């Protein structure tokens, strides 16, 4: 359910942010903040259902054979919520034509995962792997937020 919402927002948000940037950077920042709040409000009920009723939803959607893995569903819901909420920040960076952080953040995330995955999975198993996904996602999306808000604050659009 969150993936459908996220794909719809990926189509809508960049257009709205580009329109806001036509006015000025303050309009872009304001619009992005409103969209962050909107996406948080929109995905919260879905995430709450996935967090509170993972077994029931796994049984309903996939059958009894997948219920054993329902303890992972809340973590994926949280991770997907982070990504969905950050859509406005990523869209804002694209509107400002600041794209280098996308490569840098994803490359650094890949290196972090490569360095830590063996230890995390050996120590904590599947739960550790999923928790790693959540933490990396949180770090990525937080970086996008910081870079976006710094960029709209600076007059030349640089992120530093």
ABEGO torsion letter per residue (X at the ends): XAAAAAAAAAAAAAAAAAAAAAABAAAAAAAAAAAAAAAAAAAAAAAAAAAAAAAAAAAAAAEAAAAAAAAAAAAAAAAAAAAAAAAAAAAAAAAAGBAAAAAAAAAAAAAAAAAAAAAAAAAAEAAAAAAAAAAAAAAAAAAAAAAAAAAAABAAGBAX
